[in-house]
Amino acid sequence: MTRRKIKLDFWFFVKAIVLVTLCLFIIYPFYTILTKSVFSSKVDGITLYNFERFFSKKYYYRTLIRSMVICSSTMVFSCIIGVFIAYVMTRFNVPGKNLLHVLIILSLMSPPFIGAYSWILLLGRNGLLAQLFAKIGWTAPTIYGRDGIIFVFVLHLFPYVYLYTSGAMNSIDASLEEAAENLGMSKLKRIWTVTLPVILPSILAGCVMVFMTCLADFGTPMLMGEGYVVLPVLVYNEYMSESATNPYMASALSVIIVSCSLLVLMFQKLVIDKRNYMMSSLRPPQETELHGIKRFLVSLPIYIVVFLAFLPQIVVVCQSFVERSFSGMVKGINFKNYEFISKKLATNIRNTYVFSLVAIVFIIFVGILVSYVLVRKKGKVATLIDTLIMFPYVIPGSVLGIGLIIAFNRKPIVLVGTAAIMIISYVIRKLPYTVRSGTAFLYQMDPFVEEASINLGVSPLKTFFTVTARMMLPGVMSGAVLSWITCINELSSSIM
């Protein structure tokens, strides 16, 4: 039996450095959380005391139930709205379709807590709409508690389902739907039994993104919960509380959150693996022309939903020019707020952009190298790197923040309290977006281009940097833009 010789080339060292870095900043922090979760200040030695306490005390296990209610409800409503809008936008001549598409994407760009803050300004106890309703004798619906959190989450997160589903809707072979109709199937039954099952993987991918984002979000429940405590808020309270800091319980809660995320991913994989979804896309579906009242009735729900989803951005922009006194009285419309933050919060704003820019430089550079390894240098090590890269996808930001704090608050590596730990958390959490975008682009790129360069005498390494990397850049940059925006919006790990 001959041993396979290890080739000590550039890509060997790339794999080694990436693997060691991922183990240091992903596996090690999560390992510290796991070990911390089985210890307690009240019991000596290794114990399951924290988990027993969680599942026996109503104060604790009720947060899990509440989180599941919030995440499941948001996922269901986001799925209904996202699939409906995706179907109508791809099948009918909705007026202003391109503008609506852009507004849906823009509504996804701001963090959910901005939406929560905007809706509090509108429907809070002293909100603009609440005051307007009171003047005409109506009582405005409350924006606080469970229903308010779900409402804000749905309006912010349905674009995930829409974007995944609309792409899949456009790639369906029209002959499938035509065959169903020719066999006498009604349009509604055809949608339910043919169209939706074919694009189920894309729908489930969007639903998983919604569920994960809800489960990880800290800002919205913190602002709007008012006693309706969910898991991320409980983790924060247990770890950061001034009166009773309990890192052991916070670690146990983090393990429970990650377990819930993994269960959802396993369920998605189980459902998808049961069926075959392959088809040819030779004939994309044709757009149906609607006129008059039919076109109006089909388009109206989309305009209402998109307006409500984009309203928080409008509110934030308008309120930014309103000067108020400490009592809340309006003193005028001017640029005083911008003058104030430029003087008092200049350091905070600078840090936000500097940390995000430094993180995105690392994300782009590492993303190009890792994407190439995953597609062109396949093997066991590449598979392991791919798994580790995607692991932060199921780790909420608050959990990653706690893991990094516990892991790097003592020698030999002390990072807590430095800018480095913020940048590392951004890179680790947001790298999957760029890697996935880069690998998708590279799969579509013909390797003959690289082979032609090598055949002309250019070394493989020089070919990568002068040819492949440049050709990959558009695909990598599309993911990098999303990574950069989410870095700026990141709250859960930053607040830890």
N, C-alpha and C positions, 0 to 999 in steps of 0.2 A: 504494500500500500504506500503510495507516494504522497508526501505532504505538499500541500499547495503553498508555494513561496509567496510571502507577503511583499507586495510591490511598494517600496518606500518612495513614492512620488509625491507631488504637491497635494493630490486629492487624499492620500493617506493621512497627511498631517491636518488637512481641513476636517476630515471625519473625526480624527482624534481630538482636535481642539474643540470642535462643536460638541462632541459627546461629553468631554470632560466639563465643559461650560454648562451644558444642560443638566448634568448630574449635580454640579455644584449649586446651581441656582433654581432647580426644580425638584429633583429627587431629594437632595439634602434638606431643604426647607420643609418639604412635605413629610419627610421622615421625622424631623424634629416635632412637627405637629402630632404625628402618630404616637411618638414616644411620650410627649407631654400629656396626651389625652388619657393615658393609662396610669397616670400618677395623680395624687391629690394631696393637698395640704392637711387633710383630715384623716387620711389613712396611710399607713406605712407600706412601702413596697409597691409592686405592680398591682393595680386594681381596676375593676370596671365600675368603680364608685360613681364617676361622672356620668356614665351612660345609664346606670341604674337610677341615678337622681333625675336625669333628663326624662326618662320614660315613666317615672313614678310621681313626679311633681307636676301638677296641672299647669303651673306658671311656665314650665319649660316645654312640655310636649304639646301644649296648646299652640305654641309658636310654629311648630312643624305643621300642624293641621291648617293653621292660618296661611302659612306659606304655600302649602299645596292648593288651598282654595284659590288664593290669588293667582298663582302660576297657571293652574288648570283653567280657571275662568278666562284669564287673559288669553291663553293659548286658543281656547275654543272660539271666543269672539273674534280674535285676530284672524283665525283661520277662515271663519265665515266671511268676514269683511274683505280680507285679502284675496281670497279665491274669487269672490263675486266681482270685485273690481278688476282683477286680472282677466277674468273671462269676458266681461263686458268690453274692456279696453282693447282686447285682442280680436274680438269677434264683430264689433259694431263700430260705426262711424261716429264716435263720441266727439263733439266739438271741443277744440282746444286740447286734444289728446296729449300732444307733446308737452304743453305747459303743465298739465295735470301730472304727468310723469315726473317732471322736474320738481314740482312742489312736493310730491310724495317723497322723493329722495331727500329733499332739503329738510322735510319734517323729521326725517330719521337722523339727521346730522347733529342736532342739539341733544344734550343729555336729558334723560327723563326728568331729573329734578328741576330743570328749567321749565318744563311743561307743568310740573306740580306747582312751582312758584307762580307761574302765569295764571293758572286756574284758581289759585288762592286769591290773587289780585282781582279776579273776575267774580268768583262765587264764594269767596271767603265771607266771614261774618261782616266784614266791612268792605266787601268787594263791589266793584262797579256795577255788575249785573244784579247783585243781591240788593243794592240800594235802589236800582231802577225798578226791580220787581216789588220792593216794599212800597214805593211811591204809588204804584197802581193797585196795591192791595193783595199782591201775590207773595207767596213764600218761596224763595229760591231753593232748589234742591241742594242739600249739603254736599260739599266737596271733600269732606273729611271722612276718615274711617275706611272700611273695606271697599265700599262701592266707589268711593272717590279714587282710591288707589287703582282699582281695576279700570276705571274710566280713563285715567291718564295713561296707564300702561297700554291699553288697547289702541288709543289714538297715536301713541308714539311707536308701537311695535308692529302694527299690521303691515307696514311697508316691507318688513322682512319676508312675510308670506307672499305679498304681492310681487316682489322682485323675483323670488325663486319661481313662483307659479307662472308669471307672465312669460318668462323665458322658456319654460317647458311648454306652455300653450302654443307658442309660435313654432315649436319644433314638431308638433303632432302631425302625423301623416293624415291628410284630409280624407283619404280613401277609407280609413277606419270608421270615421263618423258617417260618411256617405253610405257605407255598407250597412251600418246599423239602421239608418233611416230607410234604406231600400227594403229592408226586412220588415218594415212596418212599425218600427220603434218610434215612440214620441220623442220630441226634442228633450224634454225634461228627463225621461228615462234614459235616453242616450247619454246625456251629460253625467248622470249618476252611475251608470253601469259601464260606460266606455271611456269617456273623456277623463273623468276624475281618477279612476283606477290606473290609467296609463301614466298619469303625472304624479302618482302618489309619492314616489321618492322625493320629488321637489317640494311637494306640500309638507311632507314630514320634516324635511330639512329646515324649512322656514319655521315650522312649529317648534322644533327643537331649539332654534335660535331664540325664539320668543320665550320659551320656558326657561332657558339658561339665563337670559338677560333679566327676567323677572326674579329668578331665584337669587341672582347675584346683586341686584340693585339695592342700594342702601339709602340713597338720597330721598326718593319719592316716599317710601313708607315712613322715613324719619320726619319729613315735613308734614305729611298728611295723616299719619296713623292715628295720632291722639289717643293712645292707649291700645290701639290695634297693632301689637308688636309682632313682627315677623322675624325669621331666623337671622338675616344679616344685621338687623338692629339689635337683636339679643346678643350676637357675637360682639358687636361694638360695646354694648353696655357691660358685658362681662369682662372684656379686656381693658376698656378705657375708663370704667366707672371710677369716680373720685373716692367713693365711699367703700367699695368692696371689689377691688381688682382681682379677677380669678382667671389667670392664663390657662390653668388646667381645664376648666370648664369651657373656656372659649375654644381651646384646641379640640375638645370632644365635639362641640357644636360644629366646628369646621369639618371634622371627619364626617359628621352626619350630612352636612350640605353636599360635600363631594360625593358621598354614597348615593344621595338622591339624584345628582347629575348623571352619575354612571348608570343608574337604573334606567333613566329616561333614554340614554343613548343605546343601551342594550335592547330596550323595547323597540326603538326605531329600527335597529339592525335586524331584530327578529321578524318584524312585520315585512320589511323590504326583502329579506332573503327567502321568504316563502314563495315569491312569484318572480316571473321573468318579465322585464319591462322593455326589452329590446324591440326596436321597430325601425323601419326605414323612414326617412323624412324627405322623400322625393317630392311630395306635393304638400307644401305648407297650406294651412287653412286660409280661405278667402274671407275678406271682411264683408259683412252684410250691411247693405245700405238701408238705413232707417230714415223716415221723414216725419215731420209734423209732431203730433202729440206723442207718438211712440218713442221718437228720438228724445223728446223732452223728459218723458217718464223714466227712460233707461238712464239718462245722464244725470238727472237731479240727485239721486242718492249719492253718486260719486262726488259731485260738487259739494254736497253738504259735508260728507266725511272728510274730504281733502281740506275744506275750509276750516273745520274744527281741528284737524291735525296740524295745520299751519298757523292757526290763531295764536298759539303761545309765542311764536317768533314775532308776530305783529305786535302783540302786547308788550313784549320785552323792549322792542325797538321804540315804541311810542312812550313807554314809561321812562325810558332812559333820558328823555328830554324834559321830564316833569320834575321841577324842584319842589320839595316838600319840607315843611318845618318838622321839628321833633314831635309835634302833636298830630302830624299827618295832614295838616292844611296845605293846600296847593299854593305855592308862592309864585308860580310862573312857569313858562316853557322856555328853556334856554339850555346852554351847554355847561351849567354849573356842576352837574354830576360828573361830566367828563373831566372838568378841571380838578375836581376833588380827587378822583381816582388817579389822575396823572401825578398828583402830589403825594397822596397818602398810600396808594397801592401800586406805585410804579415797580417796586421790587417784586411784588407778587406776580404782576403781569409779566415782567421780564423773566422771572423764573419759569413761569408756565411755558413760554415760547422757547426759552433756551433749553430747558430739559427735554421738551418735545422734539426740538430740532436735532439735538445731540442723539436722542433715542432713534429718530428716523434715519439718521446717517448710518448707525449700526444696523438698523432693521433692513435698509436697502442693501448694504454690503453683504451682510450675513444671508439675507433672503435670496440674493443671486447665487451665492455659493451653494447654499443648502438645496435650492430648487434644482440646480444642475446635478448635485449628488443624488437626489431622489429619483431623477428621471434618467440620467445617463450613466450613473455608477451604482446601479441597483445591487442589492445584496442584503445580508442579515444586518450589517451595521447600518445601512441606509434605512432599512425598515424600522430599526430601533430608534434612529434619529427622528424619523417621521412620527412615530408614536409619541416620543417625548416632546416634540415640537407642538403637537396638538393637545398635550395634556393640560396646559393652561386654559384651553378652550372649555374644560369642564370644572376648572377651579375658579370660584368667584373671587373678585378682586380683594375683598376683605380677608378671605382665607389666605391668599397669596401674601398679602401684606403682613398678616400675623406670622406666617411661616418665615418670611424674610427677617422680621424683627427678632423672633426667637432664635433663628439660626445665626444671625450676624450681629448679636449684641454682646458678644464676648470674644476673647482671643481664641484662635490666632487672627481671625478676620473680623474687624469691627467696622460695620458700615452704617449702623443706626445713627441718625442725626446728620447724615451727609447727603449731598445731592446725588451721590453714586447710587444709593439704594433706591431712590425715586426713578432714576434713569433705567436701572436694571429691571425694576418692576414693569416699567413701560415696555421695554424691549421684549421681556419674557411674555407678557400678556398679549401684545399686539403683533408679534412676529408671525403667528399663524395666518393672518390675513394676507400678508405679502408673500409668504411661502406658497400658499394655496393658489394665489393669482399667478405667481411665477411658474409653478409646475404646470398649471393648466395651459399657459402660453407656450411652454417648452414642448409639451406633448404634441402641439399642433405644428411645431417647427421642424422642417425636414432636416435630418442629420447630414444629408448630402452636402449642405453648404459648408459645414465644418470639415467634412472629409475632403472636399475640393481644396480648401485652404491648406490642409495638411499635405495633400498630394503635391501642392505647389512649393513645398519645402518649408512652410511655416510650422514652427513647433506647436504641439497640442496646447501647451499652456498659453502661448502668445495668441493662438487661434481663439481660445476661450475669451481672453480679455479684449481682443481687437475685433472679433466677429460675433461670437455667441452672446457675450454679455451685452453688447450694444443692441443686438436684435431682441434680447430678452427685456431690455429696459422699459418699453411701453407696457408690457404685461406686469412687470414688477412695480412700476410706478402707479398703476391703477390700484393695486393693493396697498401700496405705500401711502397713497393719499388717504385711504380709509383708515390705515394705521395711525397716521398723523392726527387726523381729526379725532379719533377715539382716544389718543394720548392726551390731547388738550381737554377732552371731556371727562377723562378718568377721575372718578371721585372715590370709589370704594377702597382701592389700595392706597391712594394718595392720602386719604384722611387718617389711615392707620399710621 
